[in-house]
C-alpha cells in the first residue's frame, strides 16, 4: 500500500466514528491531501460526507468516513501479527 494511502486510512480509522476532516486554507486552496482523499473515495475506501463550516470564520472543511472496504484494505496492509 502506498504510504499516503496507509497514512490517511489509518488517520480515519483512529478518528471519531472513522471520520477524517480536512480544512481548506484561508486562500481557498485545498491541501494536497484533499486530492488523495478524493482518490480514496473513488476507490471506495472512503465515503464523502460533505462540506461543513471550518474552525475559522468563513472557513470550510470537507469530511470523509472510512468504509468497510477501506478498513479491510488497511487491515490487509498491516504487518502480520504473531
PDB file of N, CA, C and O in Angstrom:
ATOM      1  N   UNK A   1       0.849  -1.172   0.000  1.00  0.00           N
ATOM      2  CA  UNK A   1       0.000   0.000   0.000  1.00  0.00           C
ATOM      3  C   UNK A   1       0.898   1.239   0.000  1.00  0.00           C
ATOM      4  O   UNK A   1       1.919   1.271   0.686  1.00  0.00           O
ATOM      5  N   UNK A   2       0.518   2.239  -0.758  1.00  0.00           N
ATOM      6  CA  UNK A   2       1.271   3.478  -0.835  1.00  0.00           C
ATOM      7  C   UNK A   2       1.220   4.174   0.526  1.00  0.00           C
ATOM      8  O   UNK A   2       0.192   4.150   1.203  1.00  0.00           O
ATOM      9  N   UNK A   3       2.343   4.797   0.923  1.00  0.00           N
ATOM     10  CA  UNK A   3       2.440   5.391   2.261  1.00  0.00           C
ATOM     11  C   UNK A   3       1.339   6.400   2.567  1.00  0.00           C
ATOM     12  O   UNK A   3       0.764   6.367   3.655  1.00  0.00           O
ATOM     13  N   UNK A   4       1.029   7.312   1.613  1.00  0.00           N
ATOM     14  CA  UNK A   4      -0.015   8.296   1.930  1.00  0.00           C
ATOM     15  C   UNK A   4      -1.383   7.633   2.053  1.00  0.00           C
ATOM     16  O   UNK A   4      -2.232   8.089   2.818  1.00  0.00           O
ATOM     17  N   UNK A   5      -1.590   6.576   1.313  1.00  0.00           N
ATOM     18  CA  UNK A   5      -2.852   5.838   1.402  1.00  0.00           C
ATOM     19  C   UNK A   5      -3.000   5.218   2.794  1.00  0.00           C
ATOM     20  O   UNK A   5      -4.044   5.355   3.432  1.00  0.00           O
ATOM     21  N   UNK A   6      -1.956   4.543   3.258  1.00  0.00           N
ATOM     22  CA  UNK A   6      -1.969   3.931   4.590  1.00  0.00           C
ATOM     23  C   UNK A   6      -2.106   5.009   5.660  1.00  0.00           C
ATOM     24  O   UNK A   6      -2.859   4.839   6.619  1.00  0.00           O
ATOM     25  N   UNK A   7      -1.379   6.124   5.501  1.00  0.00           N
ATOM     26  CA  UNK A   7      -1.416   7.203   6.481  1.00  0.00           C
ATOM     27  C   UNK A   7      -2.828   7.777   6.618  1.00  0.00           C
ATOM     28  O   UNK A   7      -3.316   7.973   7.731  1.00  0.00           O
ATOM     29  N   UNK A   8      -3.478   8.045   5.490  1.00  0.00           N
ATOM     30  CA  UNK A   8      -4.812   8.651   5.535  1.00  0.00           C
ATOM     31  C   UNK A   8      -5.871   7.671   6.023  1.00  0.00           C
ATOM     32  O   UNK A   8      -6.768   8.056   6.773  1.00  0.00           O
ATOM     33  N   UNK A   9      -5.782   6.418   5.611  1.00  0.00           N
ATOM     34  CA  UNK A   9      -6.741   5.416   6.098  1.00  0.00           C
ATOM     35  C   UNK A   9      -6.546   5.182   7.593  1.00  0.00           C
ATOM     36  O   UNK A   9      -7.519   5.016   8.329  1.00  0.00           O
ATOM     37  N   UNK A  10      -5.293   5.168   8.043  1.00  0.00           N
ATOM     38  CA  UNK A  10      -5.021   4.999   9.480  1.00  0.00           C
ATOM     39  C   UNK A  10      -5.561   6.181  10.262  1.00  0.00           C
ATOM     40  O   UNK A  10      -6.140   6.008  11.334  1.00  0.00           O
ATOM     41  N   UNK A  11      -5.375   7.377   9.733  1.00  0.00           N
ATOM     42  CA  UNK A  11      -5.881   8.583  10.406  1.00  0.00           C
ATOM     43  C   UNK A  11      -7.404   8.531  10.523  1.00  0.00           C
ATOM     44  O   UNK A  11      -7.967   8.891  11.557  1.00  0.00           O
ATOM     45  N   UNK A  12      -8.065   8.080   9.455  1.00  0.00           N
ATOM     46  CA  UNK A  12      -9.523   7.950   9.504  1.00  0.00           C
ATOM     47  C   UNK A  12      -9.937   6.885  10.517  1.00  0.00           C
ATOM     48  O   UNK A  12     -10.890   7.087  11.270  1.00  0.00           O
ATOM     49  N   UNK A  13      -9.236   5.762  10.543  1.00  0.00           N
ATOM     50  CA  UNK A  13      -9.576   4.679  11.465  1.00  0.00           C
ATOM     51  C   UNK A  13      -9.445   5.109  12.917  1.00  0.00           C
ATOM     52  O   UNK A  13     -10.190   4.633  13.774  1.00  0.00           O
ATOM     53  N   UNK A  14      -8.509   6.001  13.201  1.00  0.00           N
ATOM     54  CA  UNK A  14      -8.313   6.484  14.567  1.00  0.00           C
ATOM     55  C   UNK A  14      -9.265   7.607  14.939  1.00  0.00           C
ATOM     56  O   UNK A  14      -9.424   7.924  16.117  1.00  0.00           O
ATOM     57  N   UNK A  15      -9.899   8.211  13.942  1.00  0.00           N
ATOM     58  CA  UNK A  15     -10.801   9.328  14.190  1.00  0.00           C
ATOM     59  C   UNK A  15     -12.135   8.872  14.764  1.00  0.00           C
ATOM     60  O   UNK A  15     -12.481   7.691  14.716  1.00  0.00           O
ATOM     61  N   UNK A  16     -12.866   9.822  15.302  1.00  0.00           N
ATOM     62  CA  UNK A  16     -14.188   9.543  15.847  1.00  0.00           C
ATOM     63  C   UNK A  16     -15.090   8.996  14.745  1.00  0.00           C
ATOM     64  O   UNK A  16     -15.256   9.626  13.701  1.00  0.00           O
ATOM     65  N   UNK A  17     -15.670   7.827  14.979  1.00  0.00           N
ATOM     66  CA  UNK A  17     -16.567   7.167  14.026  1.00  0.00           C
ATOM     67  C   UNK A  17     -15.913   6.953  12.663  1.00  0.00           C
ATOM     68  O   UNK A  17     -16.607   6.918  11.648  1.00  0.00           O
ATOM     69  N   UNK A  18     -14.588   6.810  12.626  1.00  0.00           N
ATOM     70  CA  UNK A  18     -13.883   6.546  11.376  1.00  0.00           C
ATOM     71  C   UNK A  18     -13.860   7.730  10.429  1.00  0.00           C
ATOM     72  O   UNK A  18     -13.751   7.556   9.215  1.00  0.00           O
ATOM     73  N   UNK A  19     -13.962   8.941  10.980  1.00  0.00           N
ATOM     74  CA  UNK A  19     -14.022  10.142  10.133  1.00  0.00           C
ATOM     75  C   UNK A  19     -12.672  10.819  10.027  1.00  0.00           C
ATOM     76  O   UNK A  19     -11.843  10.759  10.935  1.00  0.00           O
ATOM     77  N   UNK A  20     -12.480  11.465   8.889  1.00  0.00           N
ATOM     78  CA  UNK A  20     -11.306  12.289   8.650  1.00  0.00           C
ATOM     79  C   UNK A  20     -11.797  13.595   8.030  1.00  0.00           C
ATOM     80  O   UNK A  20     -12.615  13.588   7.110  1.00  0.00           O
ATOM     81  N   UNK A  21     -11.294  14.700   8.538  1.00  0.00           N
ATOM     82  CA  UNK A  21     -11.719  16.026   8.088  1.00  0.00           C
ATOM     83  C   UNK A  21     -10.497  16.823   7.663  1.00  0.00           C
ATOM     84  O   UNK A  21      -9.432  16.731   8.273  1.00  0.00           O
ATOM     85  N   UNK A  22     -10.668  17.599   6.616  1.00  0.00           N
ATOM     86  CA  UNK A  22      -9.587  18.422   6.088  1.00  0.00           C
ATOM     87  C   UNK A  22     -10.119  19.828   5.875  1.00  0.00           C
ATOM     88  O   UNK A  22     -11.159  20.020   5.245  1.00  0.00           O
ATOM     89  N   UNK A  23      -9.401  20.808   6.403  1.00  0.00           N
ATOM     90  CA  UNK A  23      -9.856  22.194   6.306  1.00  0.00           C
ATOM     91  C   UNK A  23      -9.170  22.914   5.139  1.00  0.00           C
ATOM     92  O   UNK A  23      -7.974  22.750   4.896  1.00  0.00           O
ATOM     93  N   UNK A  24      -9.960  23.705   4.439  1.00  0.00           N
ATOM     94  CA  UNK A  24      -9.441  24.494   3.323  1.00  0.00           C
ATOM     95  C   UNK A  24      -8.615  25.657   3.866  1.00  0.00           C
ATOM     96  O   UNK A  24      -8.949  26.228   4.904  1.00  0.00           O
ATOM     97  N   UNK A  25      -7.549  26.002   3.172  1.00  0.00           N
ATOM     98  CA  UNK A  25      -6.664  27.095   3.580  1.00  0.00           C
ATOM     99  C   UNK A  25      -7.378  28.442   3.414  1.00  0.00           C
ATOM    100  O   UNK A  25      -8.339  28.547   2.652  1.00  0.00           O
ATOM    101  N   UNK A  26      -6.905  29.470   4.129  1.00  0.00           N
ATOM    102  CA  UNK A  26      -7.524  30.795   4.012  1.00  0.00           C
ATOM    103  C   UNK A  26      -7.525  31.348   2.576  1.00  0.00           C
ATOM    104  O   UNK A  26      -8.381  32.160   2.226  1.00  0.00           O
ATOM    105  N   UNK A  27      -6.572  30.908   1.753  1.00  0.00           N
ATOM    106  CA  UNK A  27      -6.551  31.385   0.363  1.00  0.00           C
ATOM    107  C   UNK A  27      -7.497  30.582  -0.534  1.00  0.00           C
ATOM    108  O   UNK A  27      -7.459  30.707  -1.758  1.00  0.00           O
ATOM    109  N   UNK A  28      -8.347  29.757   0.087  1.00  0.00           N
ATOM    110  CA  UNK A  28      -9.381  28.943  -0.571  1.00  0.00           C
ATOM    111  C   UNK A  28      -8.819  27.746  -1.331  1.00  0.00           C
ATOM    112  O   UNK A  28      -9.539  27.115  -2.105  1.00  0.00           O
ATOM    113  N   UNK A  29      -7.548  27.425  -1.122  1.00  0.00           N
ATOM    114  CA  UNK A  29      -6.946  26.247  -1.752  1.00  0.00           C
ATOM    115  C   UNK A  29      -7.036  25.060  -0.787  1.00  0.00           C
ATOM    116  O   UNK A  29      -6.901  25.219   0.427  1.00  0.00           O
ATOM    117  N   UNK A  30      -7.264  23.888  -1.340  1.00  0.00           N
ATOM    118  CA  UNK A  30      -7.275  22.679  -0.526  1.00  0.00           C
ATOM    119  C   UNK A  30      -5.845  22.166  -0.388  1.00  0.00           C
ATOM    120  O   UNK A  30      -5.062  22.264  -1.332  1.00  0.00           O
ATOM    121  N   UNK A  31      -5.494  21.616   0.782  1.00  0.00           N
ATOM    122  CA  UNK A  31      -4.176  20.995   0.948  1.00  0.00           C
ATOM    123  C   UNK A  31      -4.033  19.793   0.012  1.00  0.00           C
ATOM    124  O   UNK A  31      -5.026  19.277  -0.501  1.00  0.00           O
ATOM    125  N   UNK A  32      -2.801  19.358  -0.204  1.00  0.00           N
ATOM    126  CA  UNK A  32      -2.532  18.236  -1.112  1.00  0.00           C
ATOM    127  C   UNK A  32      -3.278  16.962  -0.769  1.00  0.00           C
ATOM    128  O   UNK A  32      -3.616  16.186  -1.662  1.00  0.00           O
ATOM    129  N   UNK A  33      -3.543  16.731   0.520  1.00  0.00           N
ATOM    130  CA  UNK A  33      -4.253  15.510   0.911  1.00  0.00           C
ATOM    131  C   UNK A  33      -5.688  15.478   0.403  1.00  0.00           C
ATOM    132  O   UNK A  33      -6.293  14.407   0.358  1.00  0.00           O
ATOM    133  N   UNK A  34      -6.243  16.614   0.023  1.00  0.00           N
ATOM    134  CA  UNK A  34      -7.620  16.642  -0.480  1.00  0.00           C
ATOM    135  C   UNK A  34      -7.750  15.749  -1.714  1.00  0.00           C
ATOM    136  O   UNK A  34      -8.686  14.955  -1.808  1.00  0.00           O
ATOM    137  N   UNK A  35      -6.832  15.874  -2.646  1.00  0.00           N
ATOM    138  CA  UNK A  35      -6.910  15.051  -3.863  1.00  0.00           C
ATOM    139  C   UNK A  35      -6.680  13.582  -3.534  1.00  0.00           C
ATOM    140  O   UNK A  35      -7.270  12.706  -4.167  1.00  0.00           O
ATOM    141  N   UNK A  36      -5.828  13.302  -2.549  1.00  0.00           N
ATOM    142  CA  UNK A  36      -5.597  11.910  -2.140  1.00  0.00           C
ATOM    143  C   UNK A  36      -6.851  11.322  -1.492  1.00  0.00           C
ATOM    144  O   UNK A  36      -7.198  10.165  -1.731  1.00  0.00           O
ATOM    145  N   UNK A  37      -7.529  12.130  -0.670  1.00  0.00           N
ATOM    146  CA  UNK A  37      -8.775  11.671  -0.050  1.00  0.00           C
ATOM    147  C   UNK A  37      -9.856  11.437  -1.108  1.00  0.00           C
ATOM    148  O   UNK A  37     -10.633  10.488  -1.008  1.00  0.00           O
ATOM    149  N   UNK A  38      -9.899  12.301  -2.115  1.00  0.00           N
ATOM    150  CA  UNK A  38     -10.858  12.110  -3.209  1.00  0.00           C
ATOM    151  C   UNK A  38     -10.556  10.821  -3.972  1.00  0.00           C
ATOM    152  O   UNK A  38     -11.474  10.117  -4.392  1.00  0.00           O
ATOM    153  N   UNK A  39      -9.279  10.516  -4.150  1.00  0.00           N
ATOM    154  CA  UNK A  39      -8.902   9.268  -4.820  1.00  0.00           C
ATOM    155  C   UNK A  39      -9.326   8.056  -3.997  1.00  0.00           C
ATOM    156  O   UNK A  39      -9.804   7.064  -4.547  1.00  0.00           O
ATOM    157  N   UNK A  40      -9.151   8.139  -2.679  1.00  0.00           N
ATOM    158  CA  UNK A  40      -9.596   7.045  -1.806  1.00  0.00           C
ATOM    159  C   UNK A  40     -11.110   6.899  -1.845  1.00  0.00           C
ATOM    160  O   UNK A  40     -11.643   5.794  -1.741  1.00  0.00           O
ATOM    161  N   UNK A  41     -11.792   8.024  -1.996  1.00  0.00           N
ATOM    162  CA  UNK A  41     -13.257   7.990  -2.153  1.00  0.00           C
ATOM    163  C   UNK A  41     -13.616   7.284  -3.460  1.00  0.00           C
ATOM    164  O   UNK A  41     -14.505   6.433  -3.483  1.00  0.00           O
ATOM    165  N   UNK A  42     -12.937   7.632  -4.530  1.00  0.00           N
ATOM    166  CA  UNK A  42     -13.209   6.999  -5.833  1.00  0.00           C
ATOM    167  C   UNK A  42     -12.931   5.504  -5.803  1.00  0.00           C
ATOM    168  O   UNK A  42     -13.586   4.736  -6.507  1.00  0.00           O
ATOM    169  N   UNK A  43     -11.961   5.085  -4.992  1.00  0.00           N
ATOM    170  CA  UNK A  43     -11.635   3.663  -4.870  1.00  0.00           C
ATOM    171  C   UNK A  43     -12.615   2.922  -3.968  1.00  0.00           C
ATOM    172  O   UNK A  43     -12.604   1.692  -3.923  1.00  0.00           O
ATOM    173  N   UNK A  44     -13.464   3.658  -3.249  1.00  0.00           N
ATOM    174  CA  UNK A  44     -14.435   3.032  -2.356  1.00  0.00           C
ATOM    175  C   UNK A  44     -13.945   2.855  -0.933  1.00  0.00           C
ATOM    176  O   UNK A  44     -14.643   2.257  -0.113  1.00  0.00           O
ATOM    177  N   UNK A  45     -12.738   3.369  -0.614  1.00  0.00           N
ATOM    178  CA  UNK A  45     -12.197   3.222   0.731  1.00  0.00           C
ATOM    179  C   UNK A  45     -12.754   4.256   1.698  1.00  0.00           C
ATOM    180  O   UNK A  45     -12.760   4.032   2.908  1.00  0.00           O
ATOM    181  N   UNK A  46     -13.223   5.390   1.174  1.00  0.00           N
ATOM    182  CA  UNK A  46     -13.822   6.445   1.978  1.00  0.00           C
ATOM    183  C   UNK A  46     -15.151   6.850   1.366  1.00  0.00           C
ATOM    184  O   UNK A  46     -15.366   6.703   0.163  1.00  0.00           O
ATOM    185  N   UNK A  47     -16.033   7.356   2.200  1.00  0.00           N
ATOM    186  CA  UNK A  47     -17.320   7.893   1.763  1.00  0.00           C
ATOM    187  C   UNK A  47     -17.328   9.383   2.064  1.00  0.00           C
ATOM    188  O   UNK A  47     -17.109   9.779   3.209  1.00  0.00           O
ATOM    189  N   UNK A  48     -17.577  10.221   1.055  1.00  0.00           N
ATOM    190  CA  UNK A  48     -17.604  11.663   1.252  1.00  0.00           C
ATOM    191  C   UNK A  48     -18.876  12.036   2.001  1.00  0.00           C
ATOM    192  O   UNK A  48     -19.977  11.675   1.587  1.00  0.00           O
ATOM    193  N   UNK A  49     -18.719  12.763   3.109  1.00  0.00           N
ATOM    194  CA  UNK A  49     -19.850  13.175   3.937  1.00  0.00           C
ATOM    195  C   UNK A  49     -20.315  14.582   3.617  1.00  0.00           C
ATOM    196  O   UNK A  49     -21.422  14.972   3.987  1.00  0.00           O
ATOM    197  N   UNK A  50     -19.479  15.346   2.934  1.00  0.00           N
ATOM    198  CA  UNK A  50     -19.854  16.699   2.557  1.00  0.00           C
ATOM    199  C   UNK A  50     -18.936  17.741   3.170  1.00  0.00           C
ATOM    200  O   UNK A  50     -17.948  17.426   3.834  1.00  0.00           O
ATOM    201  N   UNK A  51     -19.297  18.995   2.923  1.00  0.00           N
ATOM    202  CA  UNK A  51     -18.541  20.119   3.465  1.00  0.00           C
ATOM    203  C   UNK A  51     -19.317  20.717   4.633  1.00  0.00           C
ATOM    204  O   UNK A  51     -20.544  20.636   4.696  1.00  0.00           O
ATOM    205  N   UNK A  52     -18.581  21.311   5.544  1.00  0.00           N
ATOM    206  CA  UNK A  52     -19.160  21.908   6.735  1.00  0.00           C
ATOM    207  C   UNK A  52     -18.359  23.155   7.071  1.00  0.00           C
ATOM    208  O   UNK A  52     -17.260  23.338   6.548  1.00  0.00           O
ATOM    209  N   UNK A  53     -18.883  24.012   7.931  1.00  0.00           N
ATOM    210  CA  UNK A  53     -18.120  25.194   8.337  1.00  0.00           C
ATOM    211  C   UNK A  53     -16.813  24.781   9.016  1.00  0.00           C
ATOM    212  O   UNK A  53     -16.781  23.830   9.797  1.00  0.00           O
ATOM    213  N   UNK A  54     -15.745  25.505   8.710  1.00  0.00           N
ATOM    214  CA  UNK A  54     -14.446  25.224   9.305  1.00  0.00           C
ATOM    215  C   UNK A  54     -14.284  25.907  10.648  1.00  0.00           C
ATOM    216  O   UNK A  54     -15.217  26.525  11.162  1.00  0.00           O
ATOM    217  N   UNK A  55     -13.099  25.792  11.207  1.00  0.00           N
ATOM    218  CA  UNK A  55     -12.837  26.364  12.527  1.00  0.00           C
ATOM    219  C   UNK A  55     -12.614  27.874  12.477  1.00  0.00           C
ATOM    220  O   UNK A  55     -12.754  28.551  13.496  1.00  0.00           O
ATOM    221  N   UNK A  56     -12.265  28.412  11.300  1.00  0.00           N
ATOM    222  CA  UNK A  56     -12.084  29.856  11.150  1.00  0.00           C
ATOM    223  C   UNK A  56     -13.344  30.466  10.557  1.00  0.00           C
ATOM    224  O   UNK A  56     -14.072  29.794   9.827  1.00  0.00           O
ATOM    225  N   UNK A  57     -13.612  31.735  10.864  1.00  0.00           N
ATOM    226  CA  UNK A  57     -14.774  32.398  10.254  1.00  0.00           C
ATOM    227  C   UNK A  57     -14.685  32.344   8.725  1.00  0.00           C
ATOM    228  O   UNK A  57     -13.677  32.735   8.136  1.00  0.00           O
ATOM    229  N   UNK A  58     -15.727  31.866   8.113  1.00  0.00           N
ATOM    230  CA  UNK A  58     -15.757  31.735   6.657  1.00  0.00           C
ATOM    231  C   UNK A  58     -15.009  30.523   6.132  1.00  0.00           C
ATOM    232  O   UNK A  58     -14.961  30.301   4.922  1.00  0.00           O
ATOM    233  N   UNK A  59     -14.428  29.740   7.022  1.00  0.00           N
ATOM    234  CA  UNK A  59     -13.672  28.557   6.613  1.00  0.00           C
ATOM    235  C   UNK A  59     -14.583  27.395   6.237  1.00  0.00           C
ATOM    236  O   UNK A  59     -15.751  27.345   6.622  1.00  0.00           O
ATOM    237  N   UNK A  60     -14.022  26.470   5.481  1.00  0.00           N
ATOM    238  CA  UNK A  60     -14.767  25.292   5.035  1.00  0.00           C
ATOM    239  C   UNK A  60     -13.909  24.055   5.286  1.00  0.00           C
ATOM    240  O   UNK A  60     -12.697  24.077   5.076  1.00  0.00           O
ATOM    241  N   UNK A  61     -14.540  22.990   5.731  1.00  0.00           N
ATOM    242  CA  UNK A  61     -13.875  21.712   5.939  1.00  0.00           C
ATOM    243  C   UNK A  61     -14.653  20.639   5.186  1.00  0.00           C
ATOM    244  O   UNK A  61     -15.879  20.693   5.093  1.00  0.00           O
ATOM    245  N   UNK A  62     -13.927  19.674   4.656  1.00  0.00           N
ATOM    246  CA  UNK A  62     -14.542  18.530   3.989  1.00  0.00           C
ATOM    247  C   UNK A  62     -14.342  17.305   4.879  1.00  0.00           C
ATOM    248  O   UNK A  62     -13.302  17.161   5.521  1.00  0.00           O
ATOM    249  N   UNK A  63     -15.333  16.432   4.914  1.00  0.00           N
ATOM    250  CA  UNK A  63     -15.273  15.259   5.791  1.00  0.00           C
ATOM    251  C   UNK A  63     -15.547  13.984   5.004  1.00  0.00           C
ATOM    252  O   UNK A  63     -16.386  13.958   4.104  1.00  0.00           O
ATOM    253  N   UNK A  64     -14.824  12.932   5.362  1.00  0.00           N
ATOM    254  CA  UNK A  64     -14.999  11.609   4.795  1.00  0.00           C
ATOM    255  C   UNK A  64     -15.103  10.609   5.933  1.00  0.00           C
ATOM    256  O   UNK A  64     -14.673  10.881   7.054  1.00  0.00           O
ATOM    257  N   UNK A  65     -15.674   9.453   5.637  1.00  0.00           N
ATOM    258  CA  UNK A  65     -15.816   8.386   6.613  1.00  0.00           C
ATOM    259  C   UNK A  65     -15.226   7.104   6.024  1.00  0.00           C
ATOM    260  O   UNK A  65     -15.434   6.803   4.848  1.00  0.00           O
ATOM    261  N   UNK A  66     -14.503   6.366   6.829  1.00  0.00           N
ATOM    262  CA  UNK A  66     -13.900   5.108   6.412  1.00  0.00           C
ATOM    263  C   UNK A  66     -14.999   4.083   6.129  1.00  0.00           C
ATOM    264  O   UNK A  66     -15.901   3.898   6.947  1.00  0.00           O
ATOM    265  N   UNK A  67     -14.926   3.428   4.992  1.00  0.00           N
ATOM    266  CA  UNK A  67     -15.901   2.392   4.633  1.00  0.00           C
ATOM    267  C   UNK A  67     -15.391   1.024   5.099  1.00  0.00           C
ATOM    268  O   UNK A  67     -14.215   0.890   5.436  1.00  0.00           O
ATOM    269  N   UNK A  68     -16.245   0.028   5.122  1.00  0.00           N
ATOM    270  CA  UNK A  68     -15.775  -1.321   5.452  1.00  0.00           C
ATOM    271  C   UNK A  68     -14.669  -1.779   4.484  1.00  0.00           C
ATOM    272  O   UNK A  68     -13.733  -2.469   4.890  1.00  0.00           O
ATOM    273  N   UNK A  69     -14.781  -1.398   3.222  1.00  0.00           N
ATOM    274  CA  UNK A  69     -13.748  -1.751   2.246  1.00  0.00           C
ATOM    275  C   UNK A  69     -12.412  -1.098   2.606  1.00  0.00           C
ATOM    276  O   UNK A  69     -11.361  -1.730   2.505  1.00  0.00           O
ATOM    277  N   UNK A  70     -12.457   0.165   3.025  1.00  0.00           N
ATOM    278  CA  UNK A  70     -11.242   0.866   3.431  1.00  0.00           C
ATOM    279  C   UNK A  70     -10.620   0.261   4.677  1.00  0.00           C
ATOM    280  O   UNK A  70      -9.398   0.146   4.772  1.00  0.00           O
ATOM    281  N   UNK A  71     -11.459  -0.127   5.638  1.00  0.00           N
ATOM    282  CA  UNK A  71     -10.957  -0.758   6.859  1.00  0.00           C
ATOM    283  C   UNK A  71     -10.297  -2.097   6.518  1.00  0.00           C
ATOM    284  O   UNK A  71      -9.252  -2.432   7.076  1.00  0.00           O
ATOM    285  N   UNK A  72     -10.902  -2.858   5.608  1.00  0.00           N
ATOM    286  CA  UNK A  72     -10.326  -4.139   5.201  1.00  0.00           C
ATOM    287  C   UNK A  72      -8.992  -3.928   4.477  1.00  0.00           C
ATOM    288  O   UNK A  72      -8.045  -4.685   4.693  1.00  0.00           O
ATOM    289  N   UNK A  73      -8.914  -2.910   3.624  1.00  0.00           N
ATOM    290  CA  UNK A  73      -7.668  -2.606   2.915  1.00  0.00           C
ATOM    291  C   UNK A  73      -6.563  -2.248   3.912  1.00  0.00           C
ATOM    292  O   UNK A  73      -5.412  -2.647   3.739  1.00  0.00           O
ATOM    293  N   UNK A  74      -6.914  -1.510   4.933  1.00  0.00           N
ATOM    294  CA  UNK A  74      -5.943  -1.121   5.963  1.00  0.00           C
ATOM    295  C   UNK A  74      -5.483  -2.350   6.752  1.00  0.00           C
ATOM    296  O   UNK A  74      -4.292  -2.493   7.028  1.00  0.00           O
ATOM    297  N   UNK A  75      -6.402  -3.226   7.113  1.00  0.00           N
ATOM    298  CA  UNK A  75      -6.045  -4.431   7.842  1.00  0.00           C
ATOM    299  C   UNK A  75      -5.192  -5.359   6.989  1.00  0.00           C
ATOM    300  O   UNK A  75      -4.258  -5.980   7.497  1.00  0.00           O
ATOM    301  N   UNK A  76      -5.499  -5.462   5.699  1.00  0.00           N
ATOM    302  CA  UNK A  76      -4.723  -6.304   4.796  1.00  0.00           C
ATOM    303  C   UNK A  76      -3.301  -5.789   4.640  1.00  0.00           C
ATOM    304  O   UNK A  76      -2.384  -6.575   4.402  1.00  0.00           O
ATOM    305  N   UNK A  77      -3.105  -4.491   4.769  1.00  0.00           N
ATOM    306  CA  UNK A  77      -1.792  -3.883   4.595  1.00  0.00           C
ATOM    307  C   UNK A  77      -0.977  -3.901   5.889  1.00  0.00           C
ATOM    308  O   UNK A  77       0.222  -3.622   5.867  1.00  0.00           O
ATOM    309  N   UNK A  78      -1.612  -4.224   7.009  1.00  0.00           N
ATOM    310  CA  UNK A  78      -0.907  -4.250   8.290  1.00  0.00           C
ATOM    311  C   UNK A  78       0.038  -5.445   8.338  1.00  0.00           C
ATOM    312  O   UNK A  78      -0.254  -6.496   7.767  1.00  0.00           O
ATOM    313  N   UNK A  79       1.176  -5.282   9.021  1.00  0.00           N
ATOM    314  CA  UNK A  79       2.081  -6.419   9.168  1.00  0.00           C
ATOM    315  C   UNK A  79       1.392  -7.555   9.912  1.00  0.00           C
ATOM    316  O   UNK A  79       0.587  -7.321  10.814  1.00  0.00           O
ATOM    317  N   UNK A  80       1.709  -8.772   9.533  1.00  0.00           N
ATOM    318  CA  UNK A  80       1.110  -9.941  10.182  1.00  0.00           C
ATOM    319  C   UNK A  80       1.502  -9.987  11.657  1.00  0.00           C
ATOM    320  O   UNK A  80       2.651  -9.733  12.020  1.00  0.00           O
ATOM    321  N   UNK A  81       0.541 -10.311  12.481  1.00  0.00           N
ATOM    322  CA  UNK A  81       0.808 -10.399  13.921  1.00  0.00           C
ATOM    323  C   UNK A  81       1.031 -11.854  14.302  1.00  0.00           C
ATOM    324  O   UNK A  81       0.378 -12.757  13.780  1.00  0.00           O
ATOM    325  N   UNK A  82       1.952 -12.061  15.209  1.00  0.00           N
ATOM    326  CA  UNK A  82       2.264 -13.434  15.637  1.00  0.00           C
ATOM    327  C   UNK A  82       1.310 -13.896  16.696  1.00  0.00           C
ATOM    328  O   UNK A  82       1.419 -15.025  17.175  1.00  0.00           O
TER     329      UNK A  82
END
